[in-house]
Amino acid sequence: MANRILIVDDAAFMRMMIRDILTKNGYEVVGEAPDGAQAVEKYKELKPDLITMDITMPEMDGIAALKEIKKMDGNAKVIMCSAMGQQAMVIDAIQAGAKDFIVKPFQADRVIEAIKKTLG
């Protein structure tokens, strides 16, 4: 069975890039969200195996959404997506329970490596 993944990023272009990488590698993208608040709702609704979560978004940022999701499900698997130069935020995200992080611009092999490692 394909692993079900939720993609969260405020940039439609970034969501499309990640979706492309995932589907080409046999993963099922079950949903997408443009901000953290919708990510929390979609997580409740879809119960994905993994979430790729952008850090910087309007409404609710990725770290706040990660904390909300972890409150609902301590076993939630989240990989943070950050731009270069967001090391402090990445550290906050890991402390809040993120399993890994990938840096934009995305390298397909790094995305897949992070997902395989996180899903075990």
MDAnalysis code that builds the backbone (N, CA, C; Angstrom):
import MDAnalysis as mda
import numpy as np

u = mda.Universe.empty(360, n_residues=120, atom_resindex=np.repeat(np.arange(120), 3), trajectory=True)
u.add_TopologyAttr("name", ["N", "CA", "C"] * 120)
u.add_TopologyAttr("resid", np.arange(1, 121))
u.add_TopologyAttr("resname", ["MET", "ALA", "ASN", "ARG", "ILE", "LEU", "ILE", "VAL", "ASP", "ASP", "ALA", "ALA", "PHE", "MET", "ARG", "MET", "MET", "ILE", "ARG", "ASP", "ILE", "LEU", "THR", "LYS", "ASN", "GLY", "TYR", "GLU", "VAL", "VAL", "GLY", "GLU", "ALA", "PRO", "ASP", "GLY", "ALA", "GLN", "ALA", "VAL", "GLU", "LYS", "TYR", "LYS", "GLU", "LEU", "LYS", "PRO", "ASP", "LEU", "ILE", "THR", "MET", "ASP", "ILE", "THR", "MET", "PRO", "GLU", "MET", "ASP", "GLY", "ILE", "ALA", "ALA", "LEU", "LYS", "GLU", "ILE", "LYS", "LYS", "MET", "ASP", "GLY", "ASN", "ALA", "LYS", "VAL", "ILE", "MET", "CYS", "SER", "ALA", "MET", "GLY", "GLN", "GLN", "ALA", "MET", "VAL", "ILE", "ASP", "ALA", "ILE", "GLN", "ALA", "GLY", "ALA", "LYS", "ASP", "PHE", "ILE", "VAL", "LYS", "PRO", "PHE", "GLN", "ALA", "ASP", "ARG", "VAL", "ILE", "GLU", "ALA", "ILE", "LYS", "LYS", "THR", "LEU", "GLY"])
u.atoms.positions = np.array([
    [0.838, -1.190, 0.000],
    [0.000, 0.000, 0.000],
    [0.884, 1.256, 0.000],
    [0.550, 2.203, -0.832],
    [1.335, 3.440, -0.928],
    [1.168, 4.253, 0.344],
    [2.252, 4.889, 0.766],
    [2.155, 5.771, 1.927],
    [1.403, 7.031, 1.531],
    [0.502, 7.453, 2.424],
    [-0.367, 8.605, 2.163],
    [0.255, 9.860, 2.756],
    [0.425, 10.870, 1.921],
    [1.137, 12.076, 2.338],
    [0.298, 13.337, 2.128],
    [0.375, 14.241, 3.109],
    [-0.277, 15.552, 3.037],
    [0.820, 16.586, 2.799],
    [0.642, 17.435, 1.799],
    [1.625, 18.475, 1.462],
    [1.095, 19.824, 1.941],
    [1.912, 20.535, 2.735],
    [1.497, 21.840, 3.245],
    [2.540, 22.890, 2.857],
    [2.122, 23.850, 2.040],
    [2.998, 24.950, 1.624],
    [2.115, 26.055, 1.088],
    [2.446, 27.314, 1.403],
    [1.608, 28.411, 0.916],
    [1.827, 28.676, -0.566],
    [2.895, 28.155, -1.139],
    [3.158, 28.362, -2.570],
    [2.672, 27.157, -3.377],
    [1.694, 27.393, -4.246],
    [1.146, 26.310, -5.070],
    [2.248, 25.644, -5.895],
    [3.205, 26.439, -6.368],
    [4.310, 25.911, -7.162],
    [5.129, 24.892, -6.362],
    [5.397, 25.194, -5.085],
    [6.153, 24.270, -4.228],
    [5.354, 22.994, -3.970],
    [4.049, 23.151, -3.746],
    [3.207, 21.954, -3.536],
    [3.252, 21.067, -4.779],
    [3.202, 21.710, -5.943],
    [3.232, 20.954, -7.196],
    [4.574, 20.223, -7.354],
    [5.668, 20.897, -6.997],
    [6.982, 20.258, -7.099],
    [7.082, 19.033, -6.193],
    [6.630, 19.184, -4.949],
    [6.699, 18.050, -4.012],
    [5.771, 16.923, -4.477],
    [4.547, 17.301, -4.907],
    [3.593, 16.298, -5.400],
    [4.220, 15.474, -6.527],
    [4.888, 16.167, -7.432],
    [5.543, 15.545, -8.576],
    [6.603, 14.530, -8.126],
    [7.459, 14.957, -7.202],
    [8.526, 14.088, -6.684],
    [7.906, 12.856, -6.019],
    [6.875, 13.078, -5.205],
    [6.261, 11.982, -4.449],
    [5.555, 10.977, -5.350],
    [4.728, 11.479, -6.267],
    [3.961, 10.561, -7.113],
    [4.887, 9.753, -8.031],
    [5.964, 10.378, -8.508],
    [6.925, 9.645, -9.355],
    [7.614, 8.532, -8.588],
    [7.651, 8.645, -7.258],
    [8.320, 7.653, -6.429],
    [7.335, 6.724, -5.713],
    [6.088, 6.708, -6.187],
    [5.117, 5.740, -5.686],
    [4.363, 6.118, -4.434],
    [4.462, 7.364, -4.008],
    [3.708, 7.805, -2.829],
    [2.367, 8.371, -3.268],
    [1.384, 8.282, -2.379],
    [0.058, 8.807, -2.686],
    [-0.126, 10.139, -1.956],
    [-0.386, 11.203, -2.716],
    [-0.646, 12.506, -2.107],
    [-2.154, 12.574, -1.842],
    [-2.534, 12.568, -0.554],
    [-3.958, 12.526, -0.204],
    [-4.569, 13.904, -0.047],
    [-3.710, 14.931, 0.075],
    [-4.249, 16.271, 0.224],
    [-3.160, 17.315, 0.226],
    [-3.608, 18.564, 0.097],
    [-2.698, 19.699, 0.133],
    [-3.362, 20.801, 0.948],
    [-2.527, 21.618, 1.605],
    [-3.050, 22.760, 2.352],
    [-2.109, 23.951, 2.160],
    [-2.681, 25.165, 2.040],
    [-1.858, 26.356, 1.826],
    [-1.411, 27.055, 3.109],
    [-1.875, 26.594, 4.279],
    [-1.455, 27.209, 5.537],
    [-1.619, 26.221, 6.685],
    [-1.045, 26.590, 7.825],
    [-1.043, 25.693, 8.973],
    [-2.419, 25.350, 9.516],
    [-3.324, 26.344, 9.518],
    [-4.669, 26.102, 10.053],
    [-5.373, 25.018, 9.235],
    [-5.276, 25.122, 7.909],
    [-5.889, 24.097, 7.056],
    [-5.163, 22.762, 7.179],
    [-3.853, 22.817, 7.433],
    [-3.086, 21.576, 7.616],
    [-3.629, 20.783, 8.798],
    [-3.940, 21.480, 9.894],
    [-4.468, 20.826, 11.092],
    [-5.819, 20.175, 10.767],
    [-6.697, 20.920, 10.068],
    [-8.005, 20.383, 9.684],
    [-7.853, 19.159, 8.771],
    [-6.990, 19.290, 7.771],
    [-6.798, 18.182, 6.820],
    [-6.198, 16.957, 7.511],
    [-5.324, 17.189, 8.487],
    [-4.740, 16.061, 9.209],
    [-5.835, 15.273, 9.923],
    [-6.746, 16.006, 10.588],
    [-7.865, 15.361, 11.294],
    [-8.700, 14.540, 10.331],
    [-8.974, 15.136, 9.175],
    [-9.860, 14.533, 8.188],
    [-9.209, 13.354, 7.449],
    [-7.951, 13.503, 7.038],
    [-7.313, 12.525, 6.154],
    [-6.434, 11.494, 6.846],
    [-5.956, 11.799, 8.057],
    [-5.043, 10.903, 8.789],
    [-3.911, 10.374, 7.880],
    [-3.109, 11.283, 7.322],
    [-2.031, 10.825, 6.440],
    [-0.912, 10.129, 7.222],
    [-0.076, 9.360, 6.521],
    [1.059, 8.687, 7.158],
    [2.183, 9.682, 7.446],
    [2.210, 10.760, 6.652],
    [3.292, 11.732, 6.770],
    [2.838, 13.086, 6.244],
    [3.435, 14.160, 6.784],
    [3.139, 15.517, 6.310],
    [4.449, 16.189, 5.932],
    [4.478, 16.863, 4.781],
    [5.589, 17.772, 4.494],
    [5.038, 19.153, 4.806],
    [5.710, 19.875, 5.692],
    [5.179, 21.129, 6.219],
    [6.151, 22.282, 6.010],
    [5.690, 23.293, 5.286],
    [6.495, 24.505, 5.124],
    [6.551, 25.211, 6.477],
    [7.659, 25.894, 6.767],
    [7.755, 26.600, 8.043],
    [7.054, 27.954, 7.986],
    [7.338, 28.727, 6.938],
    [6.823, 30.100, 6.864],
    [5.560, 30.169, 6.021],
    [4.407, 30.394, 6.675],
    [3.125, 30.476, 5.965],
    [2.235, 31.509, 6.647],
    [1.254, 32.041, 5.901],
    [0.294, 32.969, 6.531],
    [-0.680, 32.194, 7.436],
    [-1.526, 32.902, 8.144],
    [-2.528, 32.323, 9.062],
    [-1.857, 31.657, 10.264],
    [-1.322, 30.456, 10.049],
    [-0.637, 29.724, 11.119],
    [0.635, 29.153, 10.504],
    [1.791, 29.429, 11.121],
    [3.022, 28.921, 10.526],
    [3.187, 27.419, 10.770],
    [4.188, 26.845, 10.133],
    [4.386, 25.400, 10.190],
    [4.698, 24.876, 11.572],
    [5.416, 25.662, 12.379],
    [5.768, 25.195, 13.720],
    [4.530, 25.155, 14.614],
    [3.680, 26.174, 14.516],
    [2.430, 26.186, 15.298],
    [1.531, 25.016, 14.869],
    [1.454, 24.779, 13.559],
    [0.631, 23.671, 13.051],
    [1.194, 22.331, 13.515],
    [2.521, 22.204, 13.481],
    [3.178, 20.977, 13.954],
    [2.799, 20.702, 15.411],
    [2.841, 21.739, 16.248],
    [2.511, 21.573, 17.667],
    [1.057, 21.147, 17.848],
    [0.148, 21.743, 17.073],
    [-1.279, 21.375, 17.154],
    [-1.480, 19.911, 16.742],
    [-0.846, 19.523, 15.660],
    [-0.988, 18.153, 15.152],
    [-0.395, 17.159, 16.153],
    [0.740, 17.499, 16.741],
    [1.373, 16.617, 17.731],
    [0.497, 16.468, 18.975],
    [-0.277, 17.520, 19.322],
    [-1.204, 17.423, 20.458],
    [-2.289, 16.402, 20.155],
    [-2.772, 16.402, 18.896],
    [-3.836, 15.466, 18.494],
    [-3.304, 14.052, 18.357],
    [-2.081, 13.942, 17.816],
    [-1.509, 12.635, 17.525],
    [-0.005, 12.689, 17.777],
    [0.395, 12.169, 18.918],
    [1.811, 12.181, 19.287],
    [2.695, 11.414, 18.323],
    [2.092, 10.526, 17.534],
    [2.865, 9.723, 16.579],
    [2.910, 10.324, 15.179],
    [2.349, 11.509, 15.005],
    [2.333, 12.135, 13.675],
    [3.757, 12.296, 13.162],
    [3.945, 11.988, 11.881],
    [5.260, 12.113, 11.258],
    [5.259, 13.350, 10.364],
    [6.107, 14.311, 10.711],
    [6.145, 15.576, 9.982],
    [7.576, 15.880, 9.554],
    [7.732, 16.215, 8.280],
    [9.017, 16.672, 7.765],
    [8.855, 18.152, 7.433],
    [9.691, 18.993, 8.007],
    [9.607, 20.428, 7.769],
    [10.351, 20.807, 6.486],
    [9.820, 21.803, 5.797],
    [10.455, 22.325, 4.586],
    [10.868, 23.754, 4.892],
    [12.136, 24.067, 4.696],
    [12.579, 25.417, 5.017],
    [13.403, 25.998, 3.886],
    [13.426, 27.306, 3.856],
    [14.299, 27.987, 2.909],
    [15.680, 28.074, 3.546],
    [16.675, 28.359, 2.759],
    [18.022, 28.551, 3.293],
    [17.988, 29.635, 4.361],
    [18.816, 29.500, 5.378],
    [18.920, 30.546, 6.384],
    [17.850, 30.504, 7.459],
    [17.100, 29.404, 7.560],
    [16.072, 29.303, 8.611],
    [16.478, 28.302, 9.686],
    [17.791, 28.190, 9.942],
    [18.278, 27.172, 10.878],
    [17.621, 27.248, 12.250],
    [17.444, 28.458, 12.773],
    [16.850, 28.592, 14.104],
    [15.434, 28.021, 14.113],
    [14.673, 28.280, 13.049],
    [13.305, 27.756, 12.964],
    [13.314, 26.244, 12.815],
    [14.278, 25.730, 12.078],
    [14.378, 24.276, 11.902],
    [14.643, 23.629, 13.266],
    [15.507, 24.228, 14.055],
    [15.794, 23.695, 15.400],
    [14.519, 23.709, 16.244],
    [13.765, 24.813, 16.199],
    [12.484, 24.885, 16.921],
    [11.554, 23.759, 16.475],
    [11.511, 23.531, 15.162],
    [10.619, 22.504, 14.608],
    [11.020, 21.110, 15.082],
    [12.301, 20.819, 15.088],
    [12.778, 19.502, 15.544],
    [12.445, 19.331, 17.028],
    [12.644, 20.399, 17.812],
    [12.307, 20.329, 19.243],
    [10.810, 20.135, 19.448],
    [10.005, 20.653, 18.526],
    [8.546, 20.512, 18.629],
    [8.064, 19.151, 18.125],
    [8.979, 18.354, 17.575],
    [8.599, 17.000, 17.184],
    [8.716, 16.659, 15.711],
    [9.256, 17.571, 14.893],
    [9.434, 17.228, 13.474],
    [10.478, 16.112, 13.374],
    [10.299, 15.222, 12.416],
    [11.197, 14.079, 12.262],
    [12.433, 14.411, 11.441],
    [12.305, 15.362, 10.528],
    [13.408, 15.681, 9.625],
    [13.077, 17.011, 8.966],
    [13.974, 17.502, 8.137],
    [13.670, 18.714, 7.383],
    [14.348, 18.640, 6.028],
    [13.742, 19.301, 5.062],
    [14.318, 19.399, 3.724],
    [14.401, 20.877, 3.377],
    [15.404, 21.231, 2.607],
    [15.656, 22.634, 2.288],
    [15.264, 22.935, 0.852],
    [14.629, 24.097, 0.673],
    [14.273, 24.553, -0.676],
    [15.513, 25.192, -1.288],
    [15.742, 25.130, -2.572],
    [14.953, 24.380, -3.561],
    [15.126, 22.869, -3.352],
    [14.039, 22.138, -3.509],
    [14.050, 20.714, -3.216],
    [14.894, 19.905, -4.186],
    [15.668, 18.980, -3.623],
    [16.391, 17.986, -4.412],
    [15.570, 16.704, -4.257],
    [15.116, 16.154, -5.365],
    [14.231, 14.984, -5.308],
    [14.803, 13.862, -4.449],
    [16.087, 13.548, -4.610],
    [16.649, 12.433, -3.854],
    [16.677, 12.713, -2.349],
    [16.873, 13.976, -1.973],
    [16.876, 14.331, -0.547],
    [15.459, 14.229, 0.027],
    [14.463, 14.628, -0.742],
    [13.063, 14.537, -0.301],
    [12.713, 13.068, -0.043],
    [13.025, 12.206, -0.997],
    [12.701, 10.780, -0.878],
    [13.478, 10.136, 0.277],
    [14.740, 10.511, 0.419],
    [15.564, 9.974, 1.511],
    [14.944, 10.332, 2.869],
    [14.520, 11.588, 3.040],
    [13.907, 12.033, 4.301],
    [12.605, 11.271, 4.562],
    [11.820, 11.073, 3.526],
    [10.541, 10.370, 3.688],
    [10.755, 8.906, 4.030],
    [11.665, 8.253, 3.318],
    [11.940, 6.826, 3.628],
    [12.444, 6.669, 5.046],
    [13.337, 7.561, 5.464],
    [13.908, 7.501, 6.807],
    [12.806, 7.712, 7.853],
    [11.913, 8.663, 7.617],
    [10.872, 8.992, 8.574],
    [9.812, 7.888, 8.675],
    [9.467, 7.313, 7.523],
    [8.441, 6.266, 7.534],
    [9.007, 4.928, 7.986],
    [10.331, 4.837, 8.011],
    [10.982, 3.599, 8.477],
    [10.883, 2.537, 7.440],
])
